[in-house]
Amino acid sequence: MTASNKTLYLVQSDYEKTKSVIERIETIYSQNDSIVLMGDAVLHCFHDLLIKKSRIFILESEIDLLSEDIPPPHIKALTSSDFADLILDYTRCISFK
């Protein structure tokens, strides 16, 4: 897959659905893709399949959903501006709700 075909996955599903969404993304994920966890999905940031990925993000405004004040080391926190820049870097975006 070329860099121009990379996909941004926005995971906005509720807590109960997020595990199955992560497992679904695993079947289609490629090295250049990124995943943004949003809302209740942030609580799944320690899922085994996500720990292995290098491009996992959460919004800074949602860090308070975690029990710690900082995201885990495998996750990068995004400001609103960073999030907008990330979206513009992708030609394909898939949202899971």
VEXTIKE-506508 format. One record per residue: x, y, z of N, C-alpha, C, CB in turn; residue in one letter; residue number from 1. Coordinates in pm, whole numbers, plus 50000, padded with zeros to 5 digits. Each point is the difference from the previous one (the first is absolute). Glycine has a CB too. Layout:
// residues N
+-------+-------+-------+-------+-------+-------+-------+-------+-------+-------+-------+-------+---+-----+
|  n.xx |  n.yy |  n.zz | ca.xx | ca.yy | ca.zz |  c.xx |  c.yy |  c.zz | cb.xx | cb.yy | cb.zz | r |   k |
+-------+-------+-------+-------+-------+-------+-------+-------+-------+-------+-------+-------+---+-----+
|     X |     Y |     Z |     X |     Y |     Z |     X |     Y |     Z |     X |     Y |     Z | A | NUM |
...
+-------+-------+-------+-------+-------+-------+-------+-------+-------+-------+-------+-------+---+-----+
//
This chain:
// residues 97
+-------+-------+-------+-------+-------+-------+-------+-------+-------+-------+-------+-------+---+-----+
|  n.xx |  n.yy |  n.zz | ca.xx | ca.yy | ca.zz |  c.xx |  c.yy |  c.zz | cb.xx | cb.yy | cb.zz | r |   k |
+-------+-------+-------+-------+-------+-------+-------+-------+-------+-------+-------+-------+---+-----+
| 50084 | 49883 | 50000 | 49916 | 50117 | 50000 | 50089 | 50123 | 50000 | 49815 | 49877 | 50121 | M |   1 |
| 50160 | 50216 | 49792 | 50079 | 50121 | 49994 | 49951 | 50099 | 50103 | 50044 | 49963 | 49756 | T |   2 |
| 50041 | 50135 | 50274 | 49963 | 50100 | 50100 | 49874 | 50075 | 49960 | 50240 | 50023 | 50059 | A |   3 |
| 49735 | 49993 | 49811 | 49880 | 50071 | 49956 | 49873 | 49920 | 50027 | 50137 | 50113 | 49825 | S |   4 |
| 49877 | 49758 | 50202 | 49885 | 49915 | 50029 | 49980 | 49977 | 50149 | 50035 | 49891 | 49780 | N |   5 |
| 50036 | 50180 | 50301 | 49988 | 49978 | 50144 | 49862 | 50044 | 50049 | 50248 | 50032 | 50027 | K |   6 |
| 49709 | 49907 | 50082 | 49866 | 50023 | 50052 | 50008 | 50049 | 50144 | 49908 | 49823 | 49848 | T |   7 |
| 50005 | 50272 | 50183 | 49983 | 50048 | 50137 | 49871 | 49938 | 50055 | 50124 | 50219 | 49951 | L |   8 |
| 49887 | 49709 | 50159 | 49884 | 49939 | 50064 | 49962 | 50082 | 50122 | 50067 | 49769 | 49918 | Y |   9 |
| 49811 | 50282 | 50084 | 49948 | 50073 | 50115 | 49908 | 49906 | 50076 | 50015 | 50225 | 49880 | L |  10 |
| 50025 | 49739 | 50241 | 49923 | 49905 | 50080 | 49921 | 50080 | 50103 | 50171 | 49813 | 49966 | V |  11 |
| 49699 | 50202 | 50007 | 49911 | 50078 | 50085 | 49892 | 49912 | 50061 | 50044 | 50202 | 49859 | Q |  12 |
| 49977 | 49669 | 50141 | 49899 | 49906 | 50049 | 49988 | 50006 | 50152 | 50046 | 49851 | 49803 | S |  13 |
| 49839 | 50104 | 50247 | 49985 | 49997 | 50145 | 50089 | 49889 | 50058 | 49763 | 50088 | 49982 | D |  14 |
| 50252 | 49914 | 50148 | 50094 | 49910 | 50066 | 49978 | 49854 | 49963 | 50013 | 50163 | 50187 | Y |  15 |
| 49863 | 49793 | 49814 | 49970 | 49859 | 49977 | 50031 | 49955 | 49858 | 49823 | 50019 | 50171 | E |  16 |
| 50169 | 50069 | 49732 | 50024 | 49964 | 49859 | 50146 | 50016 | 49958 | 49767 | 50068 | 49953 | K |  17 |
| 50311 | 50003 | 50124 | 50136 | 50036 | 49958 | 50090 | 49879 | 49979 | 49972 | 50212 | 50122 | T |  18 |
| 50020 | 49688 | 49962 | 50086 | 49883 | 49984 | 49978 | 49935 | 49863 | 49996 | 49962 | 50249 | K |  19 |
| 49880 | 50021 | 49710 | 49974 | 49938 | 49869 | 50043 | 50092 | 49887 | 49808 | 49874 | 50099 | S |  20 |
| 50183 | 50257 | 49920 | 50048 | 50094 | 49898 | 50151 | 49989 | 49984 | 49810 | 50157 | 50054 | V |  21 |
| 50262 | 49836 | 50057 | 50146 | 49985 | 49995 | 50038 | 49871 | 49928 | 50023 | 50132 | 50214 | I |  22 |
| 49906 | 49761 | 49815 | 50027 | 49872 | 49934 | 49970 | 50008 | 49850 | 49947 | 49879 | 50214 | E |  23 |
| 49951 | 50194 | 49750 | 49968 | 50018 | 49857 | 50109 | 50082 | 49930 | 49754 | 49988 | 50053 | R |  24 |
| 50289 | 50119 | 50011 | 50107 | 50083 | 49941 | 50126 | 49916 | 49981 | 49904 | 50206 | 50110 | I |  25 |
| 50125 | 49706 | 49983 | 50119 | 49915 | 49991 | 50003 | 49922 | 49868 | 50002 | 49980 | 50250 | E |  26 |
| 49884 | 49982 | 49699 | 49994 | 49920 | 49876 | 50028 | 50083 | 49875 | 49837 | 49851 | 50113 | T |  27 |
| 50152 | 50282 | 49897 | 50019 | 50085 | 49882 | 50112 | 50103 | 50017 | 49759 | 49970 | 49951 | I |  28 |
| 50298 | 50036 | 50166 | 50104 | 50098 | 50034 | 50129 | 49972 | 49923 | 49898 | 50028 | 50229 | Y |  29 |
| 50166 | 50078 | 49724 | 50133 | 49987 | 49940 | 50097 | 50095 | 50068 | 49897 | 49933 | 49779 | S |  30 |
| 50230 | 50050 | 50195 | 50107 | 50070 | 50071 | 49987 | 50152 | 49997 | 50145 | 49809 | 49944 | Q |  31 |
| 49804 | 50250 | 49951 | 49992 | 50146 | 49988 | 49871 | 50058 | 50057 | 50142 | 49982 | 49800 | N |  32 |
| 49769 | 49934 | 50250 | 49872 | 50046 | 50053 | 50016 | 50057 | 50140 | 49883 | 49828 | 49861 | D |  33 |
| 50016 | 50248 | 50181 | 49996 | 50055 | 50136 | 49863 | 49976 | 50060 | 50172 | 50175 | 49941 | S |  34 |
| 49824 | 49817 | 50191 | 49875 | 49981 | 50073 | 49988 | 50111 | 50103 | 50006 | 49748 | 49964 | I |  35 |
| 49878 | 50318 | 50038 | 49970 | 50100 | 50103 | 49887 | 49945 | 50086 | 50075 | 50194 | 49850 | V |  36 |
| 49952 | 49789 | 50278 | 49897 | 49957 | 50095 | 49931 | 50123 | 50056 | 50131 | 49790 | 50059 | L |  37 |
| 49736 | 50208 | 49940 | 49924 | 50116 | 50044 | 49889 | 49956 | 50096 | 50051 | 50120 | 49783 | M |  38 |
| 49916 | 49967 | 50313 | 49892 | 49968 | 50093 | 50032 | 49876 | 50081 | 49837 | 50105 | 49845 | G |  39 |
| 50061 | 49810 | 50177 | 50018 | 49879 | 50080 | 50106 | 49906 | 49943 | 49764 | 50020 | 50068 | D |  40 |
| 50262 | 49988 | 49803 | 50101 | 49914 | 49938 | 50138 | 50022 | 50061 | 49867 | 50003 | 49787 | A |  41 |
| 50157 | 50114 | 50268 | 50129 | 50032 | 50064 | 50029 | 49899 | 50112 | 49969 | 50245 | 49946 | V |  42 |
| 49928 | 49705 | 50118 | 50018 | 49906 | 50111 | 50058 | 49866 | 49956 | 49811 | 50111 | 50114 | L |  43 |
| 50193 | 49865 | 49756 | 50058 | 49876 | 49946 | 50145 | 50020 | 49952 | 49770 | 49928 | 49933 | H |  44 |
| 50293 | 50179 | 50110 | 50134 | 50032 | 49949 | 50105 | 49895 | 50035 | 49939 | 50239 | 50018 | C |  45 |
| 50033 | 49674 | 50078 | 50096 | 49895 | 50036 | 49971 | 49867 | 49933 | 50030 | 50115 | 50217 | F |  46 |
| 49879 | 49884 | 49688 | 49967 | 49875 | 49929 | 50127 | 49946 | 49935 | 49761 | 50079 | 49957 | H |  47 |
| 50259 | 49790 | 50050 | 50121 | 49936 | 49947 | 50027 | 50035 | 49854 | 49963 | 49815 | 50160 | D |  48 |
| 49933 | 50191 | 49759 | 50019 | 50030 | 49858 | 50046 | 50144 | 49977 | 49825 | 49830 | 49946 | L |  49 |
| 50140 | 50260 | 50144 | 50042 | 50140 | 49984 | 50143 | 50022 | 50049 | 49762 | 50070 | 50027 | L |  50 |
| 50278 | 49858 | 50072 | 50135 | 50017 | 50055 | 50106 | 49971 | 49894 | 49915 | 49938 | 50229 | I |  51 |
| 50052 | 49978 | 49677 | 50094 | 49962 | 49893 | 50008 | 50103 | 49887 | 49953 | 49763 | 50056 | K |  52 |
| 49958 | 50334 | 49944 | 49994 | 50098 | 49891 | 50084 | 50123 | 50034 | 49769 | 49919 | 49938 | K |  53 |
| 50283 | 50146 | 49958 | 50086 | 50117 | 50023 | 49927 | 50133 | 49982 | 50191 | 49862 | 49924 | S |  54 |
| 49689 | 50135 | 50019 | 49930 | 50126 | 49970 | 49860 | 49998 | 50062 | 50131 | 50025 | 49785 | R |  55 |
| 49866 | 49984 | 50349 | 49875 | 50003 | 50075 | 49992 | 50134 | 50071 | 49999 | 49746 | 50030 | I |  56 |
| 49885 | 50318 | 49962 | 49984 | 50134 | 50056 | 49874 | 50011 | 50084 | 50123 | 50092 | 49803 | F |  57 |
| 49879 | 50002 | 50292 | 49880 | 50045 | 50069 | 50007 | 50152 | 50005 | 49980 | 49785 | 50139 | I |  58 |
| 49906 | 50278 | 49882 | 49996 | 50145 | 50011 | 50042 | 50041 | 50141 | 49817 | 50014 | 49826 | L |  59 |
| 50261 | 50093 | 50184 | 50043 | 50049 | 50132 | 49881 | 50025 | 50091 | 50201 | 50104 | 49894 | E |  60 |
| 49690 | 49943 | 50048 | 49882 | 50032 | 50080 | 49934 | 49876 | 50061 | 49965 | 50198 | 49855 | S |  61 |
| 50075 | 49683 | 50100 | 49940 | 49877 | 50051 | 50095 | 49920 | 50089 | 49861 | 49994 | 49796 | E |  62 |
| 50256 | 50061 | 50233 | 50095 | 49932 | 50089 | 49938 | 49979 | 50137 | 50192 | 50102 | 49875 | I |  63 |
| 49722 | 49990 | 50168 | 49940 | 49987 | 50133 | 49908 | 49878 | 50013 | 50015 | 50247 | 50020 | D |  64 |
| 49952 | 49688 | 49869 | 49922 | 49875 | 50006 | 50086 | 49885 | 50051 | 49857 | 50081 | 49811 | L |  65 |
| 50274 | 49934 | 50178 | 50093 | 49896 | 50047 | 50024 | 50016 | 50150 | 50110 | 49991 | 49772 | L |  66 |
| 49933 | 49905 | 50292 | 50028 | 50007 | 50144 | 50131 | 50073 | 50029 | 49873 | 49787 | 50030 | S |  67 |
| 50209 | 50232 | 49867 | 50127 | 50071 | 50015 | 49991 | 50135 | 49930 | 50127 | 49781 | 50012 | E |  68 |
| 49962 | 50310 | 50024 | 49999 | 50134 | 49941 | 50068 | 50006 | 49864 | 49997 | 50090 | 50228 | D |  69 |
| 50073 | 49805 | 49736 | 50068 | 49997 | 49870 | 49959 | 49872 | 49928 | 50196 | 50135 | 50089 | I |  70 |
| 49803 | 49869 | 49778 | 49965 | 49878 | 49926 | 50112 | 49897 | 50011 | 49859 | 50135 | 49842 | P |  71 |
| 50110 | 49738 | 50133 | 50104 | 49897 | 50000 | 50106 | 50030 | 49895 | 49833 | 49832 | 50081 | P |  72 |
| 50286 | 50113 | 49932 | 50111 | 50035 | 49910 | 49975 | 49969 | 49852 | 50146 | 49958 | 50191 | P |  73 |
| 49768 | 49949 | 49778 | 49975 | 49964 | 49859 | 49895 | 50090 | 49935 | 50061 | 49765 | 50056 | H |  74 |
| 49888 | 50333 | 50018 | 49894 | 50088 | 49949 | 50046 | 50144 | 50006 | 49823 | 49837 | 50073 | I |  75 |
| 50151 | 50236 | 49820 | 50034 | 50142 | 49995 | 49873 | 50082 | 50020 | 50196 | 49954 | 49844 | K |  76 |
| 49812 | 50146 | 50242 | 49888 | 50091 | 50022 | 50004 | 50112 | 49896 | 50000 | 49947 | 50248 | A |  77 |
| 49883 | 50086 | 49699 | 49989 | 50103 | 49897 | 49924 | 50121 | 50050 | 50007 | 49822 | 49826 | L |  78 |
| 50044 | 50297 | 50144 | 49921 | 50120 | 50020 | 49897 | 50007 | 49888 | 50194 | 50122 | 50114 | T |  79 |
| 49713 | 49970 | 49894 | 49901 | 50016 | 49892 | 50069 | 50033 | 49869 | 49830 | 50077 | 50167 | S |  80 |
| 50273 | 50006 | 49839 | 50075 | 50037 | 49881 | 50074 | 49880 | 49941 | 50026 | 50232 | 50091 | S |  81 |
| 50036 | 49688 | 49997 | 50069 | 49878 | 49954 | 49902 | 49904 | 49933 | 50168 | 50026 | 50186 | D |  82 |
| 49713 | 49963 | 49871 | 49897 | 49911 | 49945 | 49959 | 50046 | 49860 | 49918 | 49949 | 50233 | F |  83 |
| 50064 | 50182 | 49751 | 49965 | 50054 | 49868 | 50111 | 49971 | 49899 | 49863 | 50181 | 50109 | A |  84 |
| 50262 | 49838 | 49931 | 50113 | 49971 | 49911 | 50006 | 49852 | 49965 | 50125 | 50191 | 50101 | D |  85 |
| 49848 | 49723 | 49995 | 50001 | 49856 | 49976 | 49894 | 49962 | 49897 | 50083 | 49960 | 50234 | L |  86 |
| 49799 | 50093 | 49780 | 49892 | 49971 | 49905 | 50039 | 50042 | 49859 | 49831 | 50029 | 50184 | I |  87 |
| 50230 | 50086 | 49804 | 50039 | 50051 | 49867 | 50109 | 49915 | 49936 | 49938 | 50228 | 50075 | L |  88 |
| 50131 | 49693 | 50004 | 50108 | 49916 | 49949 | 49949 | 49869 | 49938 | 50148 | 50099 | 50174 | D |  89 |
| 49722 | 49878 | 49834 | 49943 | 49874 | 49951 | 49901 | 50023 | 49887 | 50030 | 49903 | 50227 | Y |  90 |
| 49971 | 50005 | 49678 | 49905 | 50005 | 49889 | 49876 | 49916 | 50029 | 50190 | 50038 | 49841 | T |  91 |
| 49821 | 49875 | 50259 | 49887 | 49913 | 50034 | 49984 | 49998 | 50152 | 50037 | 49857 | 49792 | R |  92 |
| 49838 | 50162 | 50252 | 49969 | 49999 | 50142 | 49878 | 49910 | 50022 | 50095 | 50236 | 50032 | C |  93 |
| 49915 | 49673 | 50063 | 49889 | 49911 | 50033 | 49965 | 50022 | 50146 | 50072 | 49828 | 49826 | I |  94 |
| 49801 | 50200 | 50198 | 49952 | 50024 | 50135 | 49919 | 49880 | 50049 | 49995 | 50248 | 49957 | S |  95 |
| 50037 | 49706 | 50162 | 49926 | 49891 | 50064 | 49925 | 50057 | 50119 | 50170 | 49826 | 49924 | F |  96 |
| 49699 | 50158 | 50074 | 49918 | 50052 | 50111 | 49924 | 49888 | 50066 | 49978 | 50219 | 49885 | K |  97 |
+-------+-------+-------+-------+-------+-------+-------+-------+-------+-------+-------+-------+---+-----+
//
